Amino acid sequence: MNSGLVIVDIQNDYFPGGKMPLKDVQQAAEHAWALLEVFRERGQPTFHIQHVFENDDAPFFVHHTEGIELNDCIAPREGEPVVVKHHPNSFRDSSLLDEIKKSGVQELVICGAMSHMCIDATTRAAADLGYDCTLIHDACATCDVQFEDKTIPADQVHGAFMSALGWGYAKLLSTKAYLSA
């Protein structure tokens, strides 16, 4: 099956020193890079997603800042589309669907950040659009979240969202399992 790699929001603000650092983001980015290298070697399409908030008072990913830049570890090469989005769902009001259709892929391999927001929204949308999805769980990262008076640790947030997405939206694999298949 013709596969394409969707790398969601691996941007500077999510790394240490950024406005919204995520737990284990460096490890997730290294796994995303390993996937990217294999897709490049095979000549398979890759789609880099860049989230940019349009308002200056956004908590992170503010336009015209270093924080919105795609991290160097997954920097796109010439010819690899960079899709700018303004919503958690990478398909909403963006060129992603058109880019995917042009490439002719039938399966999307998804990785990136944040597990509980953009990965969740993008994976669900891709499945709803009829794509077979494989979610590389260890190439995704998230952070602690607040719910009422409780802090939910990033590991639990990530696990809950991966479990839910694996239920009916995507096949879940580790980077190692995907690359060895």
N, C-alpha and C positions, 0 to 999 in steps of 0.2 A: 504494500500500500504506500502511496506517495505521501510522505510526511513533511511537515513544516514545523520549525521551532519558533515558539512565541516566547520572548524574553520580556517579562513585564517589570518595568520600573526599577531596574537595578541602577539606581541613581545616587549621586553623592550625598544627598541629605540623609540617606538611610545608613551611612557608614559612620564610624566614630568621628566626632567633630562636626557632623551634620546636625540639622535641626530635628531629626527624628530617627536616631540610631536604633537599629533593630538587633535583636538577639541573634547571634551566630550568622550575621549577614555575610561576613567574609567567607565562611564555609559554604554557604548557599551560593555565593557568587562564584567561588572556585568550581563548584559542581556545574553551574550554568556555563562557565567557560569551557569545561570539558565537553559538555553537550554541544556547544557552539563549534568547537574545533572539529568534532566528528561530523556535524552537519555540513560544515565547510568542505571537509575532505571528500564527502560523498556528493557534493554539489547540490545538496538539498536546500530549499528556501529557508531563510531565517527572517523573522520580523521583530525588530526592536521597538518596544513600547516606551514612550517617554511621557510621564504625567506632568502637566504644567497647570498650576492654578492660575486663573486669570486675575485674581484680586491681590493687591499688594499686602493685605493683612492676613493672608493665608498662613497657617502654622508652619508649612514647609512647602517645597517645590514652587517657590515664588518665581515668577518669570523674571528673566534677566539676572539670575543669580547662579553661582557655581553649583548650588544644591540641586538644580534641575538637570545638570549634565549627566549623561550616562556615564557610569563609572568606567574608568580606563580598562578594567579587567574584562569587559565585554564590549569594548568599543566596536561599533559597526565598521565594516569595510565598505569601500565604494561599491555601490550596487545593492547593498543590503538596506531594505526600506526601514526608515525610522518613522513610526506612526506617533504623532503627538495627539494626546487625549486630554480631556478635562474632567473626566468622570471615572469612577472605579471600574466600570465595565469598559474594557478596551475597545469594544465595537461601537459604543454609543457616540454618535456625532464625530466619528473618526473615519479614516480611510482604510482601516484594517480589513474589513470584509472585502472591499474591492481588491486590495493587495493579495489577499488569500485566493480569491477567485481567479485573479490573473495568473497565479502560480500553479493552479490546478491541483493543489494538495487536497487530500481527503481526510487525513489524520493530523491533528494538532498535538504537538508535544509542548506542554506549558510549564514554565518555571518563573520564579521571580518573587516579587513582594507586593504587598503584604498578604500573607496567607488568608487573613480574615476579611480582607477588603477586596483589593483588585484581583487577586488570584481567584477568590471565590466568585466574584461577579463575572470575570472574564471566562472562567471555565464553564459556569452555568450557561452563559450566553452562547458560547461555542457549541455546547451540546444541544441547546435549544435550536440552534441554526442547522443542526444535522451533522455536525462533525464528530468523528470518533476522537475522543480526547484521552491523552495519557498525561497524567500529572506527575511530575518528578518531585516527590515530596521533600527530599533532602536538598533540593535546589530552590527551596522557598524559605522565606524568613518572615517573622512577625515580631510583635512586642507584647509586653504586658498590657492588659486592658482593664478598664474600670467598669464595674457594673454595680450600681447602687453603692454600697459601702464596702465592696470587696474588690481586691486586686486579683485578677486572674492571670497567673504566670504564662509567659509566652509559650512554653512547652505545651501547656494544656490548651491554650487557644489554638495553636497549630494542630495539635492532635485532634481536637474536636472538628475543626474545619476540614482537615484531610479525610477524616472518617466520614463526614457528611458528603463530601464530594465523591468519595469512593463508592458510596451507596448507589448512586444512579447517574452520575455525571461524567466520571472519568475512571480509567484504569490507573491505579496508584502503583508507582515503581520507584525504587531508589535509583540514583544515577548509575551505580554499579550494575544493577539488574538490567536497566535499560540498555546500557552500552554493551553488556555481554550477551544480550538476546540476539 
